[in-house]
Amino acid sequence: MKLKYVFYLWCLCLPLVSLAQYENLLHKPYKEKVNGVHAMYQDLIGISDSTQRAKKADEIKAFARKHKDRGLELEVHFFQVFWNAFYQNQPKKLAINELKEQLSVVSKENIYFLKSRALRALAEFYWKKEQNYELAFEQYLLLDKELATIKPSDYPEMARDLMQIGQAYYFFQDYALAVTYFKKAIQLPENTFNAMVLNDARNTLGLCYQQLNNLDSADYYFKEVQKTTFPDAMVWKRIAIGNLGNSMYLRKQYDKAIPLLEIDFNGAVVENDYGCAAGASILLADIYRDKGNLGKAGEFIEQAKYHVKKAGQPDRLRLLYPVMSKWYAAMGNTEKSKQYIDSSVVAFNRYNEKFSALKVLRAQQKVDRQKEQLQLADKQRKIIERNLMIAIVIGLCVVLVLGYLVLKRRQQAIEIAKLKVETELKKAQDAINLFIYKINEQSKITEKFSDELKKLKSSETEERILLEKTVTELRATKILTDEDWIGFQKHFAKIYPNFIKSLKIDYPTITEAELRYLMLSKLQLSHKEMAQALGISPDAVRVTWNRVRKKMGGTLNDTPQSLVGNVVS
């Protein structure tokens, strides 16, 4: 009987024993308990049964209430709201409402560290779950203002918040703004709690400078990453080494780039970091191809294809396919080379279209958000109208709101139209650039085979006959077919909208062939490149030039560029 009584008392004391570990969190500033809070979160996450997890959380909240620690109580509630929103398949509308309610409570009670984290959580939900980037940026801007009121020493998670805001701008390629947030983050004192975040910020800051073509600054921050000493430093050091290798590749310092990229590649393979392995192998393949080691280049091309697929990152194909095209050209496989030039165009366009769609989506979300705000303002105005019952005030409010609405809508329509025009112009310029790229690549291939043919000019071997046939076929190949010409004219007209119209007005007798010649001259193409594009001989191009010069009243001192320079574009 006595033993049974003792056992009963022990069972009653179990909750007290299990909760005693959280006594060190009671009534302490956040900076002193941040590690304990994260340990508490890990304890809750470690409970696999959702019912038991909720029960444990409620016990900790009751423990906090008993000791009159409102901050700890709301801390546990924050975990429950966050966990349900992101990991429990909670309906999105309910998740957003609970996140907003949490933010409202901690704002009213002025619990700064929870307010910052609540803003970050809401922004993250809008970004990852809703894919409503405009609403996410609204929360990030509010978070930025909140952080400006907090001392970094009081809030150890400031680096993480700044890093997340910077990553949002980096995603939309707003590198200049991203840099400001990454720099704010790395200026904070480094400790074991934020070391990984700071190194992520340094590395991404280096990537921003790479995109801005400021390679010296990029290298500085990659080297800063290598100075770090926290437990998971080796992974970040390997990533930074690979990024340094990329800088050397961009400088064409291939001998310096190779060992750095191989360290990144080998480390990424060991760690199953397929994305990094794909990126490093693409660069190594291009370097070895350029250095003439086609066997080694081929091996890395195969590695790149494998790791791009494993990573599930088809966007990297826009970087891989041009390398494969040049490799096949170097191997003498003209057909494959041309196929991968076309594949490069498709992959490049697919990437641009996807990114352009994201930018348009964000712009549309901004418009929708403004409409929602206007609708809310209109609803509030109607309530004021009904309550005040003053006709003059009602009429004035209507005029002001409607005027504001019309002005805003016009401004929104202008912004969307401007974005659409810029997107179309960018696509047209990309199409023209890719056309010129195809001409240059085919010219290089033709010249390579022509040089080989010159070496065998006195020979009547089968190799010489085959080469001569290949060169003839390449020179006769039209890059700009009649079908392509229709699309080419559309792209050209978007970049130079008045060029064709001005020519036809000033020179009504101008022929289609002469018009093509002048358009290609506007793009700074030489006669040799025009011949390659049109599949005709350079002599035929020169004949067209003589006709054009006479028709446009030119002299022997004129060049194609000097004549087209006078045409209104």
Secondary structure in CASP SS format (residue, H / E / C, confidence):
PFRMAT SS
TARGET T0000
AUTHOR 0000-0000-0000
METHOD secondary structure of the structure
MODEL  1
M C 1.00
K H 1.00
L H 1.00
K H 1.00
Y H 1.00
V H 1.00
F H 1.00
Y H 1.00
L H 1.00
W H 1.00
C H 1.00
L H 1.00
C H 1.00
L H 1.00
P H 1.00
L H 1.00
V H 1.00
S H 1.00
L H 1.00
A H 1.00
Q H 1.00
Y H 1.00
E H 1.00
N H 1.00
L H 1.00
L C 1.00
H C 1.00
K C 1.00
P C 1.00
Y H 1.00
K H 1.00
E H 1.00
K H 1.00
V H 1.00
N H 1.00
G H 1.00
V H 1.00
H H 1.00
A H 1.00
M H 1.00
Y H 1.00
Q H 1.00
D H 1.00
L H 1.00
I H 1.00
G C 1.00
I C 1.00
S C 1.00
D C 1.00
S H 1.00
T H 1.00
Q H 1.00
R H 1.00
A H 1.00
K H 1.00
K H 1.00
A H 1.00
D H 1.00
E H 1.00
I H 1.00
K H 1.00
A H 1.00
F H 1.00
A H 1.00
R H 1.00
K H 1.00
H C 1.00
K C 1.00
D C 1.00
R H 1.00
G H 1.00
L H 1.00
E H 1.00
L H 1.00
E H 1.00
V H 1.00
H H 1.00
F H 1.00
F H 1.00
Q H 1.00
V H 1.00
F H 1.00
W H 1.00
N H 1.00
A H 1.00
F H 1.00
Y H 1.00
Q C 1.00
N C 1.00
Q C 1.00
P C 1.00
K H 1.00
K H 1.00
L H 1.00
A H 1.00
I H 1.00
N H 1.00
E H 1.00
L H 1.00
K H 1.00
E H 1.00
Q H 1.00
L H 1.00
S H 1.00
V H 1.00
V H 1.00
S H 1.00
K H 1.00
E C 1.00
N C 1.00
I C 1.00
Y H 1.00
F H 1.00
L H 1.00
K H 1.00
S H 1.00
R H 1.00
A H 1.00
L H 1.00
R H 1.00
A H 1.00
L H 1.00
A H 1.00
E H 1.00
F H 1.00
Y H 1.00
W H 1.00
K H 1.00
K H 1.00
E H 1.00
Q C 1.00
N C 1.00
Y H 1.00
E H 1.00
L H 1.00
A H 1.00
F H 1.00
E H 1.00
Q H 1.00
Y H 1.00
L H 1.00
L H 1.00
L H 1.00
D H 1.00
K H 1.00
E H 1.00
L H 1.00
A C 1.00
T C 1.00
I C 1.00
K C 1.00
P H 1.00
S H 1.00
D H 1.00
Y C 1.00
P C 1.00
E C 1.00
M H 1.00
A H 1.00
R H 1.00
D H 1.00
L H 1.00
M H 1.00
Q H 1.00
I H 1.00
G H 1.00
Q H 1.00
A H 1.00
Y H 1.00
Y H 1.00
F H 1.00
F C 1.00
Q C 1.00
D C 1.00
Y H 1.00
A H 1.00
L H 1.00
A H 1.00
V H 1.00
T H 1.00
Y H 1.00
F H 1.00
K H 1.00
K H 1.00
A H 1.00
I H 1.00
Q C 1.00
L C 1.00
P C 1.00
E C 1.00
N C 1.00
T C 1.00
F C 1.00
N C 1.00
A H 1.00
M H 1.00
V H 1.00
L H 1.00
N H 1.00
D H 1.00
A H 1.00
R H 1.00
N H 1.00
T H 1.00
L H 1.00
G H 1.00
L H 1.00
C H 1.00
Y H 1.00
Q H 1.00
Q H 1.00
L C 1.00
N C 1.00
N C 1.00
L H 1.00
D H 1.00
S H 1.00
A H 1.00
D H 1.00
Y H 1.00
Y H 1.00
F H 1.00
K H 1.00
E H 1.00
V H 1.00
Q C 1.00
K C 1.00
T C 1.00
T C 1.00
F C 1.00
P C 1.00
D C 1.00
A H 1.00
M H 1.00
V H 1.00
W H 1.00
K H 1.00
R H 1.00
I H 1.00
A H 1.00
I H 1.00
G H 1.00
N H 1.00
L H 1.00
G H 1.00
N H 1.00
S H 1.00
M H 1.00
Y H 1.00
L H 1.00
R C 1.00
K C 1.00
Q C 1.00
Y H 1.00
D H 1.00
K H 1.00
A H 1.00
I H 1.00
P H 1.00
L H 1.00
L H 1.00
E H 1.00
I H 1.00
D H 1.00
F H 1.00
N H 1.00
G H 1.00
A H 1.00
V H 1.00
V H 1.00
E C 1.00
N C 1.00
D C 1.00
Y H 1.00
G H 1.00
C H 1.00
A H 1.00
A H 1.00
G H 1.00
A H 1.00
S H 1.00
I H 1.00
L H 1.00
L H 1.00
A H 1.00
D H 1.00
I H 1.00
Y H 1.00
R H 1.00
D H 1.00
K C 1.00
G C 1.00
N C 1.00
L H 1.00
G H 1.00
K H 1.00
A H 1.00
G H 1.00
E H 1.00
F H 1.00
I H 1.00
E H 1.00
Q H 1.00
A H 1.00
K H 1.00
Y H 1.00
H H 1.00
V H 1.00
K H 1.00
K H 1.00
A H 1.00
G C 1.00
Q C 1.00
P H 1.00
D H 1.00
R H 1.00
L H 1.00
R H 1.00
L H 1.00
L H 1.00
Y H 1.00
P H 1.00
V H 1.00
M H 1.00
S H 1.00
K H 1.00
W H 1.00
Y H 1.00
A H 1.00
A H 1.00
M C 1.00
G C 1.00
N C 1.00
T H 1.00
E H 1.00
K H 1.00
S H 1.00
K H 1.00
Q H 1.00
Y H 1.00
I H 1.00
D H 1.00
S H 1.00
S H 1.00
V H 1.00
V H 1.00
A H 1.00
F H 1.00
N H 1.00
R H 1.00
Y H 1.00
N H 1.00
E H 1.00
K H 1.00
F H 1.00
S H 1.00
A H 1.00
L H 1.00
K H 1.00
V H 1.00
L H 1.00
R H 1.00
A H 1.00
Q H 1.00
Q H 1.00
K H 1.00
V H 1.00
D H 1.00
R H 1.00
Q H 1.00
K H 1.00
E H 1.00
Q H 1.00
L H 1.00
Q H 1.00
L H 1.00
A H 1.00
D H 1.00
K H 1.00
Q H 1.00
R H 1.00
K H 1.00
I H 1.00
I H 1.00
E H 1.00
R H 1.00
N H 1.00
L H 1.00
M C 1.00
I C 1.00
A H 1.00
I H 1.00
V H 1.00
I H 1.00
G H 1.00
L H 1.00
C H 1.00
V H 1.00
V H 1.00
L H 1.00
V H 1.00
L H 1.00
G H 1.00
Y H 1.00
L H 1.00
V H 1.00
L H 1.00
K H 1.00
R H 1.00
R H 1.00
Q H 1.00
Q H 1.00
A H 1.00
I H 1.00
E H 1.00
I H 1.00
A H 1.00
K H 1.00
L H 1.00
K H 1.00
V H 1.00
E H 1.00
T H 1.00
E H 1.00
L H 1.00
K H 1.00
K H 1.00
A H 1.00
Q H 1.00
D H 1.00
A H 1.00
I H 1.00
N H 1.00
L H 1.00
F H 1.00
I H 1.00
Y H 1.00
K H 1.00
I H 1.00
N H 1.00
E H 1.00
Q H 1.00
S H 1.00
K H 1.00
I H 1.00
T H 1.00
E H 1.00
K H 1.00
F H 1.00
S H 1.00
D H 1.00
E H 1.00
L H 1.00
K H 1.00
K H 1.00
L C 1.00
K C 1.00
S C 1.00
S C 1.00
E C 1.00
T C 1.00
E H 1.00
E H 1.00
R H 1.00
I H 1.00
L H 1.00
L H 1.00
E H 1.00
K H 1.00
T H 1.00
V H 1.00
T H 1.00
E H 1.00
L H 1.00
R H 1.00
A H 1.00
T C 1.00
K C 1.00
I C 1.00
L C 1.00
T C 1.00
D H 1.00
E H 1.00
D H 1.00
W H 1.00
I H 1.00
G H 1.00
F H 1.00
Q H 1.00
K H 1.00
H H 1.00
F H 1.00
A H 1.00
K H 1.00
I H 1.00
Y C 1.00
P C 1.00
N C 1.00
F H 1.00
I H 1.00
K H 1.00
S H 1.00
L H 1.00
K H 1.00
I H 1.00
D H 1.00
Y C 1.00
P C 1.00
T C 1.00
I C 1.00
T C 1.00
E H 1.00
A H 1.00
E H 1.00
L H 1.00
R H 1.00
Y H 1.00
L H 1.00
M H 1.00
L H 1.00
S H 1.00
K H 1.00
L C 1.00
Q C 1.00
L C 1.00
S C 1.00
H H 1.00
K H 1.00
E H 1.00
M H 1.00
A H 1.00
Q H 1.00
A H 1.00
L H 1.00
G C 1.00
I C 1.00
S C 1.00
P H 1.00
D H 1.00
A H 1.00
V H 1.00
R H 1.00
V H 1.00
T H 1.00
W H 1.00
N H 1.00
R H 1.00
V H 1.00
R H 1.00
K H 1.00
K H 1.00
M C 1.00
G C 1.00
G C 1.00
T C 1.00
L C 1.00
N C 1.00
D C 1.00
T C 1.00
P H 1.00
Q H 1.00
S H 1.00
L H 1.00
V H 1.00
G C 1.00
N C 1.00
V C 1.00
V C 1.00
S C 1.00
END
